[in-house]
Amino acid sequence: MNRFHLLIAGIGLAGVTVPVAASAAPWQSINARQERLDQRIDQGIRNGKLDRREATRLRRDSRQLAQLETRYRRSGGLSNRERQDLNRRFDALSARVRWDKHDRR
């Protein structure tokens, strides 16, 4: 019975520590994320995985995100809600870059 309790305690501890470790991903600034997206778009153009139309659309969307960030910052800095909104939008744009690079067109 003692082993059973030890096993349950170990599983409970793992259930608490694993999500904490997963959420401890390094935070990237918005400028770093934008720079990384631009690099991925450039790479896609160089290796032929992005055509001109895709790259133009992705760059336009990236510029719009930069403009949105500027508007947010003008209103007195980034609130948590604004930062979350920008992160969500960057995640979506990053997924679109990934999709466009691997859509086999």
PyMOL commands that set and color helices and strands:
alter all, ss='L'
color gray80, all
select helices_A, chain A and resi 2-22+30-46+52-74+80-101
alter helices_A, ss='H'
color red, helices_A
deselect
rebuild
show_as cartoon
